Amino acid sequence: MPGSPYFDEVPKGILTWPKLLTYSTPPLILTLFLASKYDLILETFSILALSFIIIGLFRK
């Protein structure tokens, strides 16, 4: 991998940005689509923000 800090390949068990985006993008798009369809955008972003805050506090 050019520009990678790893010599050969990514070690097993490490979550990289490309892998994270492939896992999280489809559910996020579906969630935002359904939120906009049912007019729940504010509630959806509130729950997402609250969950990010909780995750940040636990990872500290």
C-alpha positions as CSV (number, residue, x, y, z in Angstrom):
1,M,0.0,0.0,0.0
2,P,1.7,3.3,-1.0
3,G,1.8,5.8,1.7
4,S,0.8,3.3,4.3
5,P,2.6,2.9,7.7
6,Y,2.4,-0.8,7.3
7,F,5.1,-2.7,5.4
8,D,3.1,-5.4,3.6
9,E,-0.6,-5.2,4.4
10,V,-2.9,-3.9,7.1
11,P,-2.7,-6.2,10.1
12,K,-5.8,-8.2,10.9
13,G,-8.2,-6.7,13.4
14,I,-7.4,-3.0,12.6
15,L,-10.3,-0.9,11.4
16,T,-9.1,1.5,8.7
17,W,-11.0,4.5,7.3
18,P,-11.9,2.8,4.0
19,K,-13.3,-0.2,5.9
20,L,-15.1,2.0,8.4
21,L,-16.8,4.0,5.6
22,T,-17.9,0.9,3.8
23,Y,-19.6,-0.4,7.0
24,S,-21.1,2.9,8.1
25,T,-22.2,4.7,4.9
26,P,-25.1,2.5,3.8
27,P,-26.9,2.5,7.2
28,L,-26.3,6.2,7.6
29,I,-27.7,7.0,4.1
30,L,-30.7,4.8,4.8
31,T,-31.3,6.4,8.2
32,L,-31.1,9.9,6.8
33,F,-33.4,9.0,3.9
34,L,-36.0,7.6,6.3
35,A,-35.6,10.5,8.6
36,S,-36.3,13.0,5.8
37,K,-39.2,10.9,4.5
38,Y,-40.9,11.0,8.0
39,D,-39.8,14.5,8.9
40,L,-37.6,13.4,11.7
41,I,-34.3,15.1,10.7
42,L,-33.9,17.1,14.0
43,E,-34.6,14.1,16.1
44,T,-32.2,11.9,14.1
45,F,-29.3,14.4,14.3
46,S,-30.0,14.8,18.0
47,I,-29.7,11.1,18.6
48,L,-26.6,10.9,16.4
49,A,-25.0,13.8,18.3
50,L,-25.9,12.3,21.7
51,S,-24.5,8.9,20.7
52,F,-21.2,10.5,19.5
53,I,-20.9,12.3,22.8
54,I,-21.5,9.1,24.8
55,I,-19.0,7.2,22.7
56,G,-16.5,10.0,23.2
57,L,-17.0,10.0,27.0
58,F,-16.6,6.2,27.2
59,R,-13.4,6.2,25.0
60,K,-11.7,8.8,27.1
